């Protein structure tokens, strides 16, 4: 939807890059699940939470009714939120005696 609502080739390319990152992130999540013994078929058949359904519906609604900026703002929680958490974890891990450890952390990748 974001690429469709984009008005320049640069913005379309940025949208395509975001989509590729989502594909890579999904593969990473799937590999985590496999390491815990959760098969892809189980992921696909899992019931979606009400919060996930609501957020997905919200994204689709904003994407359908709004412009590219509206959609980017709606996606910001997802696109920026994980990055902020990662930066916070890195900062916390550098503090002496922090409970946050990077070495050996299964989520580091």
C-alpha positions as CSV (number, residue, x, y, z in Angstrom):
1,X,0.0,0.0,0.0
2,X,2.8,2.4,0.8
3,X,4.5,1.9,-2.6
4,X,1.1,2.4,-4.3
5,X,0.6,5.7,-2.4
6,X,4.2,6.9,-3.1
7,X,4.7,9.6,-5.6
8,X,8.4,9.2,-6.4
9,X,10.6,6.4,-7.5
10,X,12.8,7.0,-4.4
11,X,9.8,6.6,-2.1
12,X,8.6,3.5,-4.0
13,X,12.2,2.0,-3.5
14,X,12.1,2.9,0.2
15,X,8.7,1.1,0.4
16,X,10.2,-2.0,-1.3
17,X,13.1,-2.0,1.1
18,X,10.7,-1.9,4.1
19,X,8.9,-4.9,2.6
20,X,12.1,-6.8,2.1
21,X,13.1,-6.1,5.8
22,X,9.7,-7.5,6.9
23,X,10.3,-10.6,4.8
24,X,13.8,-11.0,6.5
25,X,12.3,-10.3,9.9
26,X,9.6,-12.9,9.4
27,X,12.3,-15.5,8.4
28,X,14.2,-14.6,11.6
29,X,11.1,-15.1,13.7
30,X,10.4,-18.4,12.0
31,X,14.0,-19.6,12.7
32,X,13.6,-18.6,16.4
33,X,10.4,-20.7,16.5
34,X,12.1,-23.6,14.9
35,X,14.9,-23.5,17.5
36,X,12.1,-23.8,20.1
37,X,10.5,-26.8,18.3
38,X,7.6,-24.7,16.8
39,X,7.0,-25.8,13.2
40,X,6.0,-23.3,10.4
41,X,2.6,-25.1,10.1
42,X,1.9,-24.4,13.7
43,X,2.7,-20.7,13.2
44,X,0.4,-20.5,10.2
45,X,-2.5,-22.2,12.1
46,X,-2.1,-20.2,15.3
47,X,-5.0,-18.1,16.4
48,X,-4.3,-14.4,15.9
49,X,-4.6,-12.3,19.0
50,X,-7.3,-9.6,19.2
51,X,-4.6,-6.9,19.5
52,X,-2.9,-8.1,16.3
53,X,-6.2,-8.3,14.5
54,X,-7.1,-4.8,15.6
55,X,-3.7,-3.3,14.6
56,X,-3.8,-5.0,11.2
57,X,-7.3,-3.7,10.6
58,X,-6.1,-0.2,11.6
59,X,-3.2,-0.3,9.2
60,X,-5.5,-1.5,6.4
61,X,-8.0,1.2,7.2
62,X,-5.4,4.0,7.3
63,X,-3.7,2.6,4.2
64,X,-7.0,2.5,2.3
65,X,-8.3,5.9,3.4
66,X,-5.2,8.0,3.9
67,X,-2.1,9.1,2.0
68,X,1.5,7.8,2.3
69,X,2.3,9.9,5.3
70,X,-0.8,8.7,7.2
71,X,0.3,5.1,6.5
72,X,3.9,5.8,7.6
73,X,2.6,7.3,10.9
74,X,0.4,4.3,11.4
75,X,3.3,1.9,10.8
76,X,5.7,3.9,12.9
77,X,5.0,1.9,16.1
78,X,6.2,-1.3,14.2
79,X,8.9,0.3,12.1
80,X,10.5,2.4,14.8
81,X,9.5,0.6,18.0
82,X,11.7,-2.4,17.7
83,X,14.7,-0.2,16.8
84,X,14.2,2.0,19.9
85,X,14.0,-1.1,22.1
86,X,17.2,-2.4,20.5
87,X,19.0,0.9,21.1
88,X,17.8,0.9,24.7
89,X,19.0,-2.7,25.2
90,X,22.4,-1.9,23.8
91,X,22.7,1.2,26.0
92,X,21.6,-0.8,29.1
93,X,24.0,-3.6,28.4
94,X,26.9,-1.1,28.5
95,X,26.1,-0.1,32.1
96,X,28.1,-1.8,34.9
97,X,26.1,-4.6,36.6
98,X,23.2,-4.4,34.2
99,X,20.8,-7.3,33.9
100,X,20.9,-6.8,30.1
101,X,23.6,-8.9,28.5
102,X,24.4,-8.9,24.8
103,X,26.8,-11.8,24.8
104,X,24.9,-15.1,24.6
105,X,21.6,-13.3,24.3
106,X,19.4,-15.4,21.9
107,X,17.8,-12.2,20.5
108,X,21.0,-10.4,19.6
109,X,20.8,-11.2,15.9
